[in-house]
Amino acid sequence: MEGIIAAGASKPYPHTWIAGTLNIPIELLEVTLKKCEESERIKENKDGIHILNWGKYQSEYERQKPYRVKKKQEETDPDKYVKGKYGKAVKR
């Protein structure tokens, strides 16, 4: 199911597991989830954490995707170089 953080259908992840996976204190996770719920970004119930307006966030991700792909291609293109990234700039 899209837009939900859960291990499976009606199997939410425990907050302790999420905090451990993110390598953050449980208190920070709890405060963050509370703020997100108050600002109507998420809703949490027995099924998991539902990301509200999921489609909106994904459309923004898709809108920016060409820029990320282009940047990645530029970084891995052997005919390009970035000055200072690997010492002296040498073009192959």
C-alpha positions as CSV (number, residue, x, y, z in Angstrom):
1,M,0.0,0.0,0.0
2,E,1.4,3.4,-1.0
3,G,1.9,6.2,1.6
4,I,2.0,4.0,4.7
5,I,4.9,3.0,6.9
6,A,4.2,-0.5,8.1
7,A,5.7,-4.0,8.0
8,G,2.6,-5.4,6.3
9,A,-1.2,-5.2,6.3
10,S,-2.3,-4.1,9.8
11,K,1.3,-4.7,11.1
12,P,2.8,-1.3,12.1
13,Y,6.5,-1.0,12.9
14,P,7.1,-0.4,16.6
15,H,8.4,3.1,17.3
16,T,11.5,1.5,18.9
17,W,12.3,-0.3,15.6
18,I,11.8,2.9,13.5
19,A,14.1,4.9,15.9
20,G,16.7,2.2,15.8
21,T,16.6,2.0,12.0
22,L,17.0,5.8,11.8
23,N,19.6,5.7,14.5
24,I,17.8,8.4,16.6
25,P,16.6,8.5,20.2
26,I,13.0,7.3,20.6
27,E,12.2,10.6,22.2
28,L,13.2,12.5,19.0
29,L,11.0,10.1,17.0
30,E,8.0,10.6,19.3
31,V,8.3,14.4,19.2
32,T,8.7,14.4,15.4
33,L,5.7,12.1,14.9
34,K,3.6,14.3,17.2
35,K,4.6,17.5,15.3
36,C,3.8,15.8,11.9
37,E,0.4,14.7,13.2
38,E,-0.4,18.2,14.5
39,S,0.5,19.7,11.2
40,E,-1.6,17.1,9.4
41,R,1.3,15.6,7.5
42,I,0.7,12.1,8.9
43,K,-2.0,10.1,10.7
44,E,-1.1,7.1,12.8
45,N,-3.5,4.2,13.7
46,K,-3.4,0.5,14.2
47,D,-2.4,-0.1,10.6
48,G,0.7,2.1,10.7
49,I,1.8,5.6,9.9
50,H,-0.1,7.1,7.0
51,I,1.6,9.9,5.0
52,L,-1.2,12.3,4.1
53,N,-1.1,13.9,0.6
54,W,1.2,11.0,-0.5
55,G,0.4,11.8,-4.2
56,K,1.5,15.4,-3.8
57,Y,4.8,14.4,-2.3
58,Q,5.4,11.8,-5.0
59,S,4.5,14.2,-7.8
60,E,7.2,16.6,-6.5
61,Y,9.7,13.7,-6.3
62,E,8.8,12.8,-9.9
63,R,9.2,16.5,-11.0
64,Q,12.7,16.6,-9.6
65,K,13.8,13.2,-10.9
66,P,15.3,14.3,-14.2
67,Y,17.6,16.7,-12.3
68,R,18.8,13.9,-10.0
69,V,19.4,11.5,-13.0
70,K,21.3,14.2,-14.9
71,K,23.5,15.0,-11.9
72,K,24.2,11.4,-11.3
73,Q,25.2,10.9,-15.0
74,E,27.5,13.9,-14.9
75,E,29.2,12.6,-11.7
76,T,29.8,9.2,-13.3
77,D,30.7,10.4,-16.8
78,P,34.5,9.6,-17.3
79,D,34.8,12.4,-19.8
80,K,33.7,15.0,-17.3
81,Y,35.5,16.2,-14.2
82,V,34.9,18.3,-11.2
83,K,37.6,20.7,-10.3
84,G,39.0,19.9,-6.9
85,K,37.0,16.8,-6.3
86,Y,39.8,14.3,-7.0
87,G,42.8,16.6,-6.5
88,K,44.0,18.2,-9.7
89,A,41.4,18.4,-12.4
90,V,42.4,16.1,-15.2
91,K,40.2,15.4,-18.2
92,R,40.5,11.9,-19.7
